[in-house]
Amino acid sequence: MHKIIIDKPYQFVPPLDSWFWPTALDLVMPRILKRYHGMMQVDLVGVEHLRKSVAEGHGIVLAPNHSRPCDPMVLSPLGQSVGRHFFIMASWHLFMQNRIQTYLLRRAGVFSIYREGMDKAALNAAIEILVEAKRPLVIFPEGVISRTNDHLNPLMEGTSFIARNAARKRAKASPQAKVVIHPVAINYFYRGDIHKAVDPVLEHIEGRLSWRPIKGKHVIERIYRIGDALLGLKEMDYLGAPRTGEIAPRLRDLIEHLLTPLEKEYREGQKESHTVARVKRLRQSILPDMTTAELPEVERERRWRQLADLYLAQQLDFYPPDYIRSRPTPERILETVERFEEDLTDVARVHSPMAAVVQVGEAIEVSPDRERGAADPVMQKLEDQLKAMLEKTAQERTAPIAL
């Protein structure tokens, strides 16, 4: 399990408004992307939309999908193309890894958000960035890394909350001042031999399962065989025995088995609309006492197990059952195998050559007010545009492999 939960009192980590450091990091970013993420090329599309908003002096939110850890880094060429560095909101745990990373993140314009509670300092910082409108603000509305580039997860409404509050403050100062959100679709493409890329990973996982070497099976058949086995192991661990049948209902049943008892214990049975939101609310209920109260060691260990179960439920939700079979592209195959490896070892090996397309959508103007009880029109427009851009680019630039 990745170290994404920190059982210490939260302290807001502000960004540094520096020109030198982001400029210096932009110069070395291509080498970083190539070495650590296999990224050989980043193409930009729709930059004119962002240039227009910059020229008009709007407070700007950039809202990209979040399928890979390198997403913030592939935005570097976009900032260079419009002559603006970006501020980026990122999970607090990234600042708790080591001092060098924290030092560089702050100087790159990154600041912390505490996803396990109400972070007024981060919200106020984000609002002020938009009110001042000197640099665009990057917020990843999915909230988590999915490794499913063609599948957009439900969006968190914090993006529109921040934008709307900033729009309200800007409107008070000047009726003409606006806040806009630009959807940013990041599509990744693998340009190598997919079989050479994934075969060593699949062989390693099959070896960990004590399987004999598999010859002659199609890569997709091997992936679903491994997926079924790994799901069966978790079912045996949590349900007492592996289940049979279609993967989709088995995943749903296991997720419910993990989340429902915790919601009864901590939230009186209340449930959010989707798994990521459910996990977030439960973490907000479980974690505070671990950071502020003197808990008995037995109780602390019990809560760590519960947090591990939440992590598992979220990871299970990131396996759309028909993700490969519905459209077996090299990218979907690679993403699924990477997630297998990452979930088993916490590390996914680098595959090269990769290419990215960063597409900026048209500005969505944010009204200072929102109708009570209605679905948020800003978030709906954002979701619709992101889905359309991701699908269009994927259809144009890649093709399924033969089954």
Secondary structure, DSSP 4 states (H G I P E B T S, - for coil): --S----S-----PPP--SHHHHHHHHHHHHHHHHHH-EEEEEEE-HHHHHHHHHTT-EEEEEE---STTHHHHTHHHHHHHT---EEEEEGGGGGS-HHHHHHHHHTTEEEE-TTS--HHHHHHHHHHHHHTSS-EE--TT-S--S-TT-PPPPPTHHHHHHHHHHHHHHHH-TT--EEEEEEEEEEEE-S-HHHHHHHHHHHHHHHTTPPPP-S--HHHHHHHHHHHHHHHHHHHHHSS---S-HHHHHHHHHHHHHHHHHHHHHTT---SSHHHHHHHHHHHHSHHHHHS---HHHHHHHHHHHHHHHHHHHHHT--TTTTTTS--HHHHHHHHHHHHHHHHS-----S-EEEEEEEPPPEEPPS---TTS--HHHHHHHHHHHHHHHHHHHHH--PPP-
